[in-house]
């Protein structure tokens, strides 16, 4: 594989962006679980923004590097945050607590992506750099990666966060059927990652990114 210095730089920056985004995602899970009364993430050292604590050797490093060098783009996952729902505060049901922990991760990616977009447009509006330079390109990619993680993790199948969300709202009479389907969750996730099913999260991520930039452009310019 003959790669230029620019291509290697792009891959490394994209993977670094993914590592930071995944760390914030997992921190979101750990933070909400801790606030709900479960100290498991704290005891396991997950209540931190340090990417090392949340990195999975395969999902956060090896796979994104291989996928990026192969032309598929940076994509991966972090080390799952372990929680013990029985330790949650009794202010909420266990099901609601699980839901809050589940949506915390994707929400962090949504917030981070939007924050980066705001910074990007603010820099453009103040003529810190033009729209062409590499800094702007990497900021836009960071926004897209975070929106990608947001929608991907909300795909309603285990072990993704969307599977937990689905289990919270599915009618009781259908839970047995959903549980049977969830057994095949990892295989379904593999299918969803591949074309053309990956449009389930690629298209919404692109749509959201474009409209957030349009809204910010109207606000700043």
C-alpha positions, 0 to 999 in steps of 0.5 A: 500500500503506497500512501502519501504523507498527507494520507497518513496525516489524515488517517492519524488525525481522523483516528485521534478525533475518533478516540477523543469522541469515543472517550467522551461518549463512554464518559457520558455513560459513566457520569450519568450512572455515577449520578444515579448512584452506581459507583461501579464506573468510578471504582473502575476508573471510567469517570474520567475524560482520559481516552486511555481509560475508555479505549478498546484495543480493537474497536478504538485503535486497530479497527479504525486504523485498518478501516481508515487506511483501507479507505472506509474512514475512521469508525469504531467503539470504546470499552463498554462501561459496566453498570449495576442498575440495582444500585441506581437511586430509587427516584427512577425505575431501573428501566428509566435509569438504564435509559438515561445511562444509554442515551447519555453516550450518544448525547455527548457526541451530539453536544461535542459535534455541535460545539465543534461546529459552533467553534468552526463557524465562529472562527470563519466569521471572525476571519481566523482562517478561510474555508479552505485550510486543513484546520477547517476541513478537520473541524468539519470531519470531527463534526461529522464523526460525532454525528455519525456516532450519535446516529449509529449508537441509536440504531435499535439493536443490542449491544448498541445504546439504541437497543436499550432505548428500544427495550425501554419503550417496546410494549410488554407483550412484544418484549419476548419477541424483541429479546429473541431478536436481540440475541442476534444483535452483534450480527445485525450490527455487522450488517448495518455497518456495511453498505447499503444498510449503513445509510441508516446512520450515514444519511441522518448524520450528513443531513444533521451536519449540513443543517447545523452548519446552515443554521450557524451560518445564518446566525454568524454571518 
